[in-house]
Amino acid sequence: MKTGTRGLFIMKRLLLLSVLLIIVLVPVTVFAQETVQTVANAEDLAALGLVPAPPAWSLGNFNHEFQGWNNCGPATITMGLSHFGYGFDQTRAQQWLKPNIEDKNVSPWQMVDFVNTQVAGTTRALYRAGGDLDTLRSFIANGFPVLIEAGYDPPGNTQGWMGHYLLVVGYDDATQRITSYDSFLGPNVPYTYDEIREDWSHFNRTYIVLYDISREAQVHALLGDDLDTTQNAINALEMARADAIADPENPFAWFNMGTNFVALGMYQEAAVAYDQARNVGGGLPFRMLWYQFGPFEAYNAVGRYGDTIALARVNLDNGGEFVEETFYYGGIARQGMGETERAISNFQAALNFNPNFTPARVALDELVAATST
């Protein structure tokens, strides 16, 4: 290695080390432009008709559905909606959320959009990150079904790690188990608290709460300061940072840090965290970017378009050709590289796959408008 090249390499390594130290050692609140403290006390909760979580509780009045092909998300949101009298099967959700049955992913924000814009009546949904068992207990005990997104790689599974939604309908502290409606395994499927702690962390502990709009104030009170999306990202980042400190070889901890940095608009820090996630503990499961797309967003934001294209190509070679986000983020990278025609082609490919994928529609319309003036 030449002296100049070696010096540049050392400087880059020192810069990486300094950023990693900042990410791991500096309290997350230092990064916040503002924080919001809205945690309701016990008296406030009681005044709203909310109760503390007892040692065990379960909800009823759900219709179970086994998922169709690649249809975990639509099936699980449909099961949750059945609690509120929703009478359709998973087909209706599937037709809006993933018109192409080969689509391998439906993101939490898409399912929330489906509930809030496509389901008649007064049922609403919201999603947040950084949940824990107390989150599940509080919502279930007060009558709110919760969907969680988790890693799924049970013993005997020959397909390898994948993402999976669960509808949580109950819990029991004595047995240390939650009860779920699982679109793959059936109704009333138990998972241990330890399984939930581990598998849920693979998806930044993301959760969706379903509720009637008449109870929105109660949901907001139970969320406390997680109602504010910026504060929620800070809280979730702190959880992921603690995970990385406890086990620096945990790729999911670093990935979650990246995801929360993206939510805070801190893209350089996010890119470094994602780099770590891809290189520690054996790296990430090959299906990871079927479901979570923060690395694409972070790398594009800091101008690392080549890395986005490289990851998109890997995704395409490993089943990601059936994930519209692969084409969308590839299009953003091509646009950043000045390759307008290829960017337009990518956005169109995403929309051909899923006409309801709003980010690609917006990007395409804006790019076409810009090039026609």
TORLUM-771654 format. One record per residue (C-alpha): residue number from 1; residue in three letters; x negated, y negated, z negated. Coordinates in Angstrom, 1 decimal. Each point is the difference from the previous one (the first is absolute). Layout:
BEGIN
[rec NUM 'ala' [X Y Z]]
...
This chain:
BEGIN
[rec 1 'met' [0.0 0.0 0.0]]
[rec 2 'lys' [-1.5 -3.4 1.0]]
[rec 3 'thr' [-0.6 -2.5 -2.8]]
[rec 4 'gly' [2.7 -2.5 1.2]]
[rec 5 'thr' [2.6 2.8 0.5]]
[rec 6 'arg' [-0.9 1.5 -3.4]]
[rec 7 'gly' [0.4 -3.4 -1.7]]
[rec 8 'leu' [3.4 -0.5 1.6]]
[rec 9 'phe' [1.1 3.4 -1.1]]
[rec 10 'ile' [-1.1 -0.7 -3.6]]
[rec 11 'met' [1.8 -3.3 0.1]]
[rec 12 'lys' [3.2 1.6 1.2]]
[rec 13 'arg' [-0.3 2.7 -2.7]]
[rec 14 'leu' [-0.5 -2.6 -2.7]]
[rec 15 'leu' [3.0 -2.0 1.3]]
[rec 16 'leu' [2.1 3.2 -0.1]]
[rec 17 'leu' [-1.2 0.8 -3.6]]
[rec 18 'ser' [0.8 -3.6 -1.2]]
[rec 19 'val' [3.6 0.2 1.5]]
[rec 20 'leu' [0.5 3.5 -1.6]]
[rec 21 'leu' [-1.2 -1.4 -3.4]]
[rec 22 'ile' [2.5 -2.9 0.3]]
[rec 23 'ile' [2.8 2.3 1.0]]
[rec 24 'val' [-0.6 2.5 -2.9]]
[rec 25 'leu' [-1.2 -2.3 -2.8]]
[rec 26 'val' [1.9 -3.3 0.3]]
[rec 27 'pro' [3.4 0.0 -1.6]]
[rec 28 'val' [2.7 -0.1 2.7]]
[rec 29 'thr' [1.7 -3.1 -1.5]]
[rec 30 'val' [-3.1 -2.0 1.1]]
[rec 31 'phe' [1.1 0.7 3.6]]
[rec 32 'ala' [3.6 -1.3 -0.5]]
[rec 33 'gln' [0.8 -3.4 1.2]]
[rec 34 'glu' [2.9 0.0 -2.4]]
[rec 35 'thr' [1.6 2.5 -2.3]]
[rec 36 'val' [3.6 0.4 -1.0]]
[rec 37 'gln' [1.0 1.4 -3.4]]
[rec 38 'thr' [3.7 1.0 0.0]]
[rec 39 'val' [0.0 3.1 -2.1]]
[rec 40 'ala' [3.4 0.2 -1.8]]
[rec 41 'asn' [0.0 0.9 -3.7]]
[rec 42 'ala' [2.2 2.6 -1.5]]
[rec 43 'glu' [2.7 -2.6 -1.0]]
[rec 44 'asp' [0.1 -1.3 3.6]]
[rec 45 'leu' [0.4 3.5 1.4]]
[rec 46 'ala' [2.7 0.9 -2.5]]
[rec 47 'ala' [1.9 -3.2 0.9]]
[rec 48 'leu' [0.0 1.2 3.6]]
[rec 49 'gly' [1.5 3.3 -1.0]]
[rec 50 'leu' [-3.3 1.9 0.4]]
[rec 51 'val' [-1.2 2.7 -2.4]]
[rec 52 'pro' [-3.4 1.3 -1.0]]
[rec 53 'ala' [-1.0 3.3 1.6]]
[rec 54 'pro' [0.9 3.0 -2.1]]
[rec 55 'pro' [-2.2 3.1 -0.1]]
[rec 56 'ala' [1.9 1.6 2.8]]
[rec 57 'trp' [2.6 -1.1 2.6]]
[rec 58 'ser' [1.4 1.0 3.3]]
[rec 59 'leu' [2.2 -1.4 2.7]]
[rec 60 'gly' [2.7 1.9 1.9]]
[rec 61 'asn' [2.2 -0.4 3.1]]
[rec 62 'phe' [-2.6 0.6 2.7]]
[rec 63 'asn' [0.3 2.0 3.2]]
[rec 64 'his' [-3.1 2.0 0.9]]
[rec 65 'glu' [-1.2 0.3 3.6]]
[rec 66 'phe' [-2.9 2.1 1.3]]
[rec 67 'gln' [-2.0 -2.2 2.4]]
[rec 68 'gly' [0.0 0.4 3.7]]
[rec 69 'trp' [-3.2 -0.1 2.0]]
[rec 70 'asn' [-2.3 -2.7 -1.4]]
[rec 71 'asn' [3.0 -1.4 -1.7]]
[rec 72 'cys' [-1.0 -0.3 -3.7]]
[rec 73 'gly' [0.5 -3.7 -0.2]]
[rec 74 'pro' [3.5 -0.2 1.6]]
[rec 75 'ala' [1.1 3.1 -1.9]]
[rec 76 'thr' [-1.1 -1.3 -3.4]]
[rec 77 'ile' [1.4 -3.5 0.4]]
[rec 78 'thr' [3.3 1.6 1.1]]
[rec 79 'met' [0.0 2.2 -3.1]]
[rec 80 'gly' [-0.5 -3.1 -2.1]]
[rec 81 'leu' [2.8 -1.9 1.7]]
[rec 82 'ser' [2.4 2.9 -0.6]]
[rec 83 'his' [0.0 -1.0 -3.6]]
[rec 84 'phe' [1.8 -3.2 1.0]]
[rec 85 'gly' [2.6 1.7 2.2]]
[rec 86 'tyr' [-1.9 -0.2 3.3]]
[rec 87 'gly' [1.6 2.6 2.2]]
[rec 88 'phe' [-2.4 0.5 2.9]]
[rec 89 'asp' [-2.6 2.7 0.4]]
[rec 90 'gln' [-3.7 -0.6 0.7]]
[rec 91 'thr' [0.6 -0.4 3.8]]
[rec 92 'arg' [1.2 -3.6 -0.3]]
[rec 93 'ala' [-3.0 -1.1 -1.9]]
[rec 94 'gln' [-2.3 1.9 2.3]]
[rec 95 'gln' [1.4 -1.6 3.1]]
[rec 96 'trp' [-0.7 -3.5 -1.3]]
[rec 97 'leu' [-3.2 0.7 -1.9]]
[rec 98 'lys' [-1.7 2.3 2.4]]
[rec 99 'pro' [1.8 0.4 3.3]]
[rec 100 'asn' [-2.7 2.4 1.2]]
[rec 101 'ile' [0.2 3.1 -2.0]]
[rec 102 'glu' [-3.7 0.6 0.4]]
[rec 103 'asp' [-0.7 -3.2 -2.1]]
[rec 104 'lys' [-2.0 1.2 -3.0]]
[rec 105 'asn' [0.5 -2.9 -2.3]]
[rec 106 'val' [2.7 -2.3 -1.4]]
[rec 107 'ser' [-1.5 -2.7 -2.3]]
[rec 108 'pro' [1.7 -1.2 -3.2]]
[rec 109 'trp' [0.7 -3.4 1.4]]
[rec 110 'gln' [1.8 1.5 2.9]]
[rec 111 'met' [2.3 2.0 -2.2]]
[rec 112 'val' [0.7 -3.0 -2.1]]
[rec 113 'asp' [0.8 -1.9 3.2]]
[rec 114 'phe' [2.3 2.8 1.1]]
[rec 115 'val' [2.0 -0.1 -3.3]]
[rec 116 'asn' [0.2 -3.8 -0.1]]
[rec 117 'thr' [0.9 -0.6 3.7]]
[rec 118 'gln' [1.6 3.2 1.3]]
[rec 119 'val' [2.0 1.4 -2.9]]
[rec 120 'ala' [3.5 -1.5 -0.5]]
[rec 121 'gly' [1.1 -0.8 -3.4]]
[rec 122 'thr' [-1.8 -1.3 -3.1]]
[rec 123 'thr' [-2.9 2.4 -0.4]]
[rec 124 'arg' [-3.4 -1.6 0.1]]
[rec 125 'ala' [-3.6 1.1 -0.2]]
[rec 126 'leu' [-3.4 -1.5 -0.9]]
[rec 127 'tyr' [-3.5 1.4 -0.3]]
[rec 128 'arg' [-3.0 -0.7 -2.1]]
[rec 129 'ala' [-3.4 1.6 -0.6]]
[rec 130 'gly' [-1.8 0.9 -3.2]]
[rec 131 'gly' [2.8 2.0 -1.7]]
[rec 132 'asp' [-0.5 2.4 -2.9]]
[rec 133 'leu' [2.0 2.5 -1.9]]
[rec 134 'asp' [1.4 -2.8 -2.2]]
[rec 135 'thr' [1.3 -1.6 3.2]]
[rec 136 'leu' [1.8 3.2 1.0]]
[rec 137 'arg' [1.4 0.5 -3.5]]
[rec 138 'ser' [1.3 -3.6 -0.2]]
[rec 139 'phe' [1.8 0.1 3.3]]
[rec 140 'ile' [1.4 3.5 -0.3]]
[rec 141 'ala' [1.3 -0.6 -3.6]]
[rec 142 'asn' [1.9 -3.0 1.3]]
[rec 143 'gly' [1.6 1.7 2.9]]
[rec 144 'phe' [-2.3 -1.0 2.9]]
[rec 145 'pro' [-1.3 2.8 2.4]]
[rec 146 'val' [-3.7 -0.4 0.9]]
[rec 147 'leu' [-1.9 1.3 3.1]]
[rec 148 'ile' [-3.7 0.4 -0.3]]
[rec 149 'glu' [-2.6 0.7 2.7]]
[rec 150 'ala' [-2.6 2.6 -0.9]]
[rec 151 'gly' [-2.7 2.3 1.3]]
[rec 152 'tyr' [1.1 3.5 0.6]]
[rec 153 'asp' [-2.4 2.9 0.1]]
[rec 154 'pro' [1.4 2.8 -2.2]]
[rec 155 'pro' [-1.8 3.3 -0.6]]
[rec 156 'gly' [0.5 2.4 2.9]]
[rec 157 'asn' [0.7 -2.9 2.5]]
[rec 158 'thr' [-2.0 0.8 3.1]]
[rec 159 'gln' [0.7 -3.3 1.8]]
[rec 160 'gly' [-2.1 -2.2 -2.2]]
[rec 161 'trp' [0.7 -3.3 -1.7]]
[rec 162 'met' [2.9 -2.1 1.2]]
[rec 163 'gly' [2.3 -2.7 -1.3]]
[rec 164 'his' [3.5 0.8 -1.4]]
[rec 165 'tyr' [2.9 -1.9 -1.6]]
[rec 166 'leu' [1.8 1.1 -3.1]]
[rec 167 'leu' [3.3 -1.2 -1.4]]
[rec 168 'val' [-0.5 -0.1 -3.8]]
[rec 169 'val' [3.3 0.6 -1.8]]
[rec 170 'gly' [-1.2 1.0 -3.5]]
[rec 171 'tyr' [-2.7 0.5 -2.5]]
[rec 172 'asp' [-0.7 1.9 -3.3]]
[rec 173 'asp' [-2.8 -1.0 -2.3]]
[rec 174 'ala' [0.3 3.3 -1.9]]
[rec 175 'thr' [-0.8 2.1 3.1]]
[rec 176 'gln' [-2.2 -2.8 1.5]]
[rec 177 'arg' [1.8 0.3 3.3]]
[rec 178 'ile' [2.0 -2.2 2.4]]
[rec 179 'thr' [2.9 1.4 2.0]]
[rec 180 'ser' [0.1 -0.7 3.7]]
[rec 181 'tyr' [2.1 0.5 3.1]]
[rec 182 'asp' [-2.6 1.3 2.4]]
[rec 183 'ser' [0.9 0.0 3.7]]
[rec 184 'phe' [-2.4 2.9 0.5]]
[rec 185 'leu' [0.5 2.2 -3.0]]
[rec 186 'gly' [3.6 -0.7 -1.1]]
[rec 187 'pro' [2.0 -1.7 -2.8]]
[rec 188 'asn' [-1.1 -0.3 -3.6]]
[rec 189 'val' [-3.6 0.8 0.7]]
[rec 190 'pro' [-2.3 -0.7 -3.1]]
[rec 191 'tyr' [-3.4 -1.5 0.2]]
[rec 192 'thr' [-2.2 -0.4 -3.1]]
[rec 193 'tyr' [-1.0 -3.4 -1.2]]
[rec 194 'asp' [-3.6 0.8 0.9]]
[rec 195 'glu' [0.9 0.9 3.5]]
[rec 196 'ile' [1.9 -3.3 0.4]]
[rec 197 'arg' [-2.8 -2.0 -1.4]]
[rec 198 'glu' [-2.5 1.5 2.4]]
[rec 199 'asp' [2.1 0.4 3.2]]
[rec 200 'trp' [1.7 -3.4 -0.3]]
[rec 201 'ser' [-3.3 -1.7 -0.3]]
[rec 202 'his' [-0.8 1.0 3.6]]
[rec 203 'phe' [2.5 -2.6 1.1]]
[rec 204 'asn' [-0.7 -2.9 -2.3]]
[rec 205 'arg' [2.8 1.2 -2.3]]
[rec 206 'thr' [2.5 -1.5 2.3]]
[rec 207 'tyr' [3.7 0.3 -0.8]]
[rec 208 'ile' [3.4 -1.0 1.4]]
[rec 209 'val' [2.9 -0.8 -2.3]]
[rec 210 'leu' [3.6 0.3 1.1]]
[rec 211 'tyr' [2.7 -2.0 -1.6]]
[rec 212 'asp' [3.4 -1.7 0.5]]
[rec 213 'ile' [-0.4 -3.7 0.6]]
[rec 214 'ser' [2.2 -0.7 -3.1]]
[rec 215 'arg' [-2.8 1.4 -2.1]]
[rec 216 'glu' [-2.9 -2.0 1.7]]
[rec 217 'ala' [-0.7 -2.1 -3.2]]
[rec 218 'gln' [-0.5 3.3 -1.9]]
[rec 219 'val' [-2.5 1.3 2.5]]
[rec 220 'his' [-1.9 -3.2 0.0]]
[rec 221 'ala' [-0.1 0.1 -3.8]]
[rec 222 'leu' [-1.4 3.5 0.0]]
[rec 223 'leu' [-2.6 -1.0 2.5]]
[rec 224 'gly' [-1.3 -2.7 -2.3]]
[rec 225 'asp' [-3.0 -1.8 1.5]]
[rec 226 'asp' [-0.1 2.6 2.8]]
[rec 227 'leu' [3.0 -1.8 1.5]]
[rec 228 'asp' [-2.5 -2.6 1.3]]
[rec 229 'thr' [-1.7 1.8 3.0]]
[rec 230 'thr' [-3.3 -1.8 -0.6]]
[rec 231 'gln' [-0.1 0.9 -3.6]]
[rec 232 'asn' [1.0 3.6 0.9]]
[rec 233 'ala' [-3.0 0.2 2.3]]
[rec 234 'ile' [-2.2 -1.2 -2.7]]
[rec 235 'asn' [1.4 2.5 -2.5]]
[rec 236 'ala' [-0.4 2.8 2.5]]
[rec 237 'leu' [-3.5 -1.1 0.8]]
[rec 238 'glu' [-0.9 0.1 -3.7]]
[rec 239 'met' [1.3 3.6 -0.2]]
[rec 240 'ala' [-2.1 1.0 3.1]]
[rec 241 'arg' [-3.1 -1.8 -1.3]]
[rec 242 'ala' [0.3 1.9 -3.3]]
[rec 243 'asp' [0.3 3.3 2.0]]
[rec 244 'ala' [-3.2 -0.9 1.9]]
[rec 245 'ile' [-1.9 -0.8 -3.2]]
[rec 246 'ala' [1.1 3.3 -1.6]]
[rec 247 'asp' [-1.0 1.9 3.1]]
[rec 248 'pro' [-2.0 -1.8 2.7]]
[rec 249 'glu' [0.2 3.0 2.2]]
[rec 250 'asn' [3.8 -0.2 0.3]]
[rec 251 'pro' [0.7 -1.1 3.6]]
[rec 252 'phe' [3.7 -0.6 -0.8]]
[rec 253 'ala' [-0.9 -2.5 -2.7]]
[rec 254 'trp' [-2.2 -2.0 2.4]]
[rec 255 'phe' [2.7 0.2 2.7]]
[rec 256 'asn' [2.6 -1.3 -2.3]]
[rec 257 'met' [-2.3 -2.9 -1.0]]
[rec 258 'gly' [-0.3 -0.8 3.7]]
[rec 259 'thr' [3.8 0.1 0.5]]
[rec 260 'asn' [0.6 -2.3 -2.9]]
[rec 261 'phe' [-2.8 -2.4 1.2]]
[rec 262 'val' [1.8 -0.1 3.3]]
[rec 263 'ala' [3.3 -0.9 -1.7]]
[rec 264 'leu' [-1.9 -2.9 -1.7]]
[rec 265 'gly' [-1.5 -1.1 3.3]]
[rec 266 'met' [-3.5 0.8 -1.2]]
[rec 267 'tyr' [-1.1 1.8 3.2]]
[rec 268 'gln' [-3.8 0.0 -0.5]]
[rec 269 'glu' [0.4 1.7 -3.4]]
[rec 270 'ala' [2.6 2.3 1.6]]
[rec 271 'ala' [-2.4 1.0 2.8]]
[rec 272 'val' [-2.8 0.9 -2.5]]
[rec 273 'ala' [2.4 2.0 -2.1]]
[rec 274 'tyr' [1.2 1.9 3.0]]
[rec 275 'asp' [-3.5 0.7 1.1]]
[rec 276 'gln' [-0.6 1.6 -3.4]]
[rec 277 'ala' [3.2 2.0 0.2]]
[rec 278 'arg' [-1.3 1.5 3.3]]
[rec 279 'asn' [-3.4 1.0 -1.4]]
[rec 280 'val' [0.5 1.2 -3.6]]
[rec 281 'gly' [1.2 3.3 -1.4]]
[rec 282 'gly' [0.1 1.7 3.4]]
[rec 283 'gly' [1.9 -2.8 1.6]]
[rec 284 'leu' [3.7 -0.3 0.8]]
[rec 285 'pro' [2.4 2.7 1.3]]
[rec 286 'phe' [0.2 -0.1 3.8]]
[rec 287 'arg' [3.7 -0.8 -0.2]]
[rec 288 'met' [-0.5 -3.1 -2.2]]
[rec 289 'leu' [0.4 -2.5 2.8]]
[rec 290 'trp' [3.2 1.6 1.1]]
[rec 291 'tyr' [1.6 -1.6 -3.0]]
[rec 292 'gln' [-2.0 -3.0 -1.2]]
[rec 293 'phe' [-1.5 -2.6 2.2]]
[rec 294 'gly' [-1.9 -2.5 -2.2]]
[rec 295 'pro' [-3.4 0.8 1.5]]
[rec 296 'phe' [1.3 -1.1 3.4]]
[rec 297 'glu' [1.3 -3.2 -1.4]]
[rec 298 'ala' [-3.1 -0.8 -2.0]]
[rec 299 'tyr' [-2.5 0.8 2.7]]
[rec 300 'asn' [2.0 -2.1 2.5]]
[rec 301 'ala' [0.2 -2.9 -2.4]]
[rec 302 'val' [-3.7 -0.2 -0.4]]
[rec 303 'gly' [-0.8 0.5 3.6]]
[rec 304 'arg' [-1.1 3.6 -0.1]]
[rec 305 'tyr' [2.0 0.9 3.1]]
[rec 306 'gly' [-2.3 2.8 1.0]]
[rec 307 'asp' [0.6 1.8 -3.3]]
[rec 308 'thr' [3.8 -0.3 0.5]]
[rec 309 'ile' [-0.3 1.4 3.6]]
[rec 310 'ala' [-2.2 2.9 -1.3]]
[rec 311 'leu' [2.4 0.9 -2.8]]
[rec 312 'ala' [3.0 -0.2 2.5]]
[rec 313 'arg' [-1.8 2.4 2.3]]
[rec 314 'val' [-0.6 2.4 -2.9]]
[rec 315 'asn' [3.7 -0.3 -0.9]]
[rec 316 'leu' [1.0 0.7 3.6]]
[rec 317 'asp' [-2.1 3.1 0.1]]
[rec 318 'asn' [1.5 1.3 -3.3]]
[rec 319 'gly' [3.7 -0.4 0.5]]
[rec 320 'gly' [0.2 -3.8 -0.2]]
[rec 321 'glu' [1.3 -0.2 3.6]]
[rec 322 'phe' [3.4 0.4 -1.7]]
[rec 323 'val' [-0.5 -3.0 -2.3]]
[rec 324 'glu' [0.9 -3.4 1.5]]
[rec 325 'glu' [-2.2 -1.9 -2.4]]
[rec 326 'thr' [-3.0 1.6 1.7]]
[rec 327 'phe' [0.8 -1.8 3.2]]
[rec 328 'tyr' [1.1 -3.2 -1.7]]
[rec 329 'tyr' [-3.2 -0.5 -2.0]]
[rec 330 'gly' [-2.0 1.0 3.0]]
[rec 331 'gly' [1.8 -2.7 1.9]]
[rec 332 'ile' [-0.8 -2.6 -2.6]]
[rec 333 'ala' [-3.7 1.0 0.3]]
[rec 334 'arg' [0.1 -0.2 3.8]]
[rec 335 'gln' [1.6 -3.5 -0.3]]
[rec 336 'gly' [-2.8 -1.0 -2.3]]
[rec 337 'met' [-2.6 1.2 2.5]]
[rec 338 'gly' [1.7 -2.1 2.7]]
[rec 339 'glu' [1.3 3.1 1.9]]
[rec 340 'thr' [3.5 -1.4 0.5]]
[rec 341 'glu' [1.3 2.5 2.5]]
[rec 342 'arg' [-1.1 3.0 -2.2]]
[rec 343 'ala' [1.5 -1.7 -3.0]]
[rec 344 'ile' [3.4 -0.4 1.8]]
[rec 345 'ser' [-0.2 3.6 1.1]]
[rec 346 'asn' [-0.6 1.1 -3.6]]
[rec 347 'phe' [2.9 -2.0 -1.3]]
[rec 348 'gln' [2.3 1.4 2.7]]
[rec 349 'ala' [-1.1 3.5 -0.8]]
[rec 350 'ala' [0.9 -0.5 -3.7]]
[rec 351 'leu' [3.5 -1.3 1.1]]
[rec 352 'asn' [0.5 2.8 2.5]]
[rec 353 'phe' [-0.5 2.3 -2.9]]
[rec 354 'asn' [2.1 -2.0 -2.5]]
[rec 355 'pro' [2.1 -2.9 1.4]]
[rec 356 'asn' [0.9 -1.0 -3.6]]
[rec 357 'phe' [-3.7 -0.6 -1.0]]
[rec 358 'thr' [0.3 -3.7 -0.6]]
[rec 359 'pro' [-3.8 -0.9 -0.4]]
[rec 360 'ala' [-0.7 1.3 3.5]]
[rec 361 'arg' [3.0 -1.9 1.5]]
[rec 362 'val' [-1.2 -3.3 -1.7]]
[rec 363 'ala' [-3.6 0.5 1.1]]
[rec 364 'leu' [1.0 0.8 3.6]]
[rec 365 'asp' [2.4 -2.9 0.3]]
[rec 366 'glu' [-2.6 -2.5 -1.5]]
[rec 367 'leu' [-2.8 1.3 2.2]]
[rec 368 'val' [2.1 -0.1 3.2]]
[rec 369 'ala' [1.2 -3.5 -0.8]]
[rec 370 'ala' [-3.6 -1.1 -0.6]]
[rec 371 'thr' [-1.2 1.3 3.3]]
[rec 372 'ser' [2.8 -1.4 2.0]]
[rec 373 'thr' [-0.6 -3.6 -1.0]]
